Amino acid sequence: MKHRATPHDDTRRLAILIDADNAQASVIEGLLAEVAKFGLASVKRIYGDFTSLHMSQWKKVLLKHSISPAQQFAYTTGKNATDSSLIIDAMDLLHTGRFDGMCLVSSDSDFTRLAQRIREQGLTVYGFCERKTPDSFVQACDKFIYTEVLREEVPESAEKAPPAKQRATPPAAPPVDSASETKPLANDPAVAAPPTGPLQVPFELLRQAIEEASDDEGWAHLGAMGSYVNKVKPDFDPDSMARRS
């Protein structure tokens, strides 16, 4: 039997399989950085019909990130041959016994059974895609990361500020009315609502995790809590909550 690395081994070998029809090229840098937290991406493949115009964004990043494209022509209208090609490759890689996990990048629920089959073989399945991904596929993965949190965030000041040469001299401040100074207008967008909504903290899930991870003396280790949360809710991402805070 071929040796597989332990879950805490930095040399865990992973295969990244990307469904180009159901993933965005704009998240690839953040996605690869996220995969690096779990192990070494020994295989990076992407599947799609790269002769079509809507694949132009992917073609720009393949060489930069050393992603091998698997060209798949659409044989008939309305049929997706890309899925079959990705599934065949996934099963071939699975039976080599050389990998500890697979990263499936797609929002297509058709890959639900593939994720289940990979897990049955003892490999870890990491799912990546947008929040529109069906829950059946999300739950079939050991860990699911929504790609919206992987996009590069543009600072708000840089996004709204005009170029220096276009900035006009600010007008003189109008006279301050005593009433408006003490009572800001209710419809003023600057004071009407906070810039971000309250965080939806899953207290019930965390309470259950504490109960499951508690020892005989009532202490719960964070590692055990995190393992329980990932099993119950694979798309739970504490990093995304930290970004919003």
N, C-alpha and C positions, 0 to 999 in steps of 0.2 A: 504494500500500500504506500502510495506516495505521501510524503509529509506535507501537512498544511501548517501555516503559521498560526500561533495562538492569537486570540482576539486583541491582545495588548502588544503584539509584535509589530514594530515599525515597518517591517518588510512584508506586511500582508499584501498579497498580489490581487489586484482588482482589474476587471475588464469594464470599460465604459462603452456602452452601446447606445447610440443616439438615433432617435427617429426624427429625421430632419423635417418631416411633414407636420410634426406636432411639437416642435421645440423652437425657441428663438435664439438666433446667433448672438444677440446682444448680451446674453448671460454667460457665455462660455468661459470668460476669464474667472468670474466669481465661482462658477460651477467647478472648474478644475482646482481652484484653491480650496474649495470645500471638500472635494474628493481626497485631496492630499492629506486632510486630517485623519482619514480612515485608512490610508495605505498608499501603495505605489500603483499607479495606473500603468500596468504592463501592456495593455491593449486599449487603443482608442479608435473606435470605428463609428462612422456615421452612414446612414442609409437613406437614399432618396434618389429622385430623378433630377440630377444636376444639370440637365439640358433645359429645364424650365426656368423662366425668368424669376420666379419667386424664390429661387435658391441662390440668387446672386450674393446675398449677405453671408451665407454659409461659405461660399467659395472663397471669400476674402479672408476667412480666419483659419481655414483648414491647414494651410502650409505653416502659418505662424505657430500653431499649437500642435503640429505633427499628428493630425487626425487623419486616419486613412478613410477615404470615401469609398463606399460600395455602391456603384452606379446600379440603379434598378429602374428600368424602363416600365412605364405604365402600359401593360399589354392590352388592356381593355378599359374603356371608360367606366368610371364608377367602382373599379376594383383596385384595392391597395395592395400591390405586390411587395411594397416595402416591408410591411409587417412580417410576411412569410420569410423574407430574406434575413431579417434580424433574428427571428425565432430560430431558424435553422443554424445560424452562426452561434447563437447563445447556447444551443444544445451541444454543438460541436465543442465549444470551449468548455462547457460543463464537464463533458466526459473525458477531457484531457487530464483532469485532476490537478491541474497546475494553479488553480485560482482559489482564493479564499472568499471572494465576494464579487458581485456584479452590480454595476450602476446602470439602471435603465432610465433613459431620459426620454420621456414621452408622457402625454396626457391621455393616451388611448387606452380605454378599458380592455381592449383585446389582449393586452399583455398581462392581464390579471392571472390567468392560468400559468403563464410562463414564470411569473414571479413565485407563484406557489410551488411550481415544480423545482425551481432552483433551490428554494428553501428546504424542500423535502430531501434534497441531496446534501444538506448540511452547510450550504454557503449562505452568506449574508447578502441580502438584497437591499440596495439603496435606490430609492426612487427620486427622480428630480423632474419637476415641471410646474406649471401654473396652478393656481387655486381652482381652476375649472376642472381639474382632474377628477374623474369619478371616484367616489369613496371606496368602491370595490377594489380598485387598483391600489389606492393608498393603503388600505388595510392589509393587502397582500404583501407589502414590503416590510422589512424589519425597521427601516427608517425612511421617512419621506421628507424631503426638503422642498419647500415652495420656492421657485426661482425668482419670484418677485423680490425677495429679500437679498438676492445675490446681485441685483443690478447695481451699477455704480451710481451712487447718489450725488447729484449735482448740488453744491451748496446753494441755499435759497438766495443769498446775497449776490452770488455770481450769476445766478439765473435771471434775476430781475434788474440788476444794475446795467445801465446803458454804457457803451464805450465812452472813454473819457472825453474825446473830442465832441461827442454829441450832448454832453451834459450842459444844460443851460444854467445861468445864474439863478439861484433860488429867489423867488419874489419876496418882498418885504413881508414880515409877519403882520396880519391884520390886528386891529385893536382887540384886546382880550375883554370879553364880556364877563362880568362877575358871575352871572347865572350859569353860563356855559362852562366856566372854569371849575365850578364846584359840582355841576350836574352834567356829566357827559351824556351825549345823545344815545338813546337806547338802540337806534339802528346803525350806530357807528360800527363798521366791521372790525375795527381795531379793539373794541371793548365788548362787542356783543357776545363773542364766543371764544374760547381758547383755541389755539392753532391745532391742537390734536385732541382726540377724544380720550376718555379714560381707558386704561388698559383692562382687558377682560382676563383677569387672572383666574385660572381654573382651580379654585380653592377646594372643591369637592374631590377633584382628581388628586391634588396634592395631599389631602387628608387621607385618602385611600392608600396612596403610596407610602405615607408615614406609617400607617397601620400595618401594611404588608411587610415593610422593611424593619419594623421594630423588633429588637431582641427581647430576651426575657426580662431585662432591666428597663425596657422602655426606650432605649436609644435606637435611633434610625440613622444609618449611614447614607450619605448623599449618593454614593455609587449605586447602592441597592435601590434607592428611591428612583434614580434616573433609569435604571434597568426596567423597573416596573412600569414607569410612565411610558417608555418607548414601546413596551409590549402592548399596552392598552391603547395608546394613541400614537401611532408612528409619525404623525405629522406635527407633533408638539415640538416647538422650536424655541427654547429659552433665549437664543440669540436675537430672534426677531422681536421679542418683547423688550430686550435691552435696547435695541435700536430705536424703538418707539418711545422709550422713557426719556 
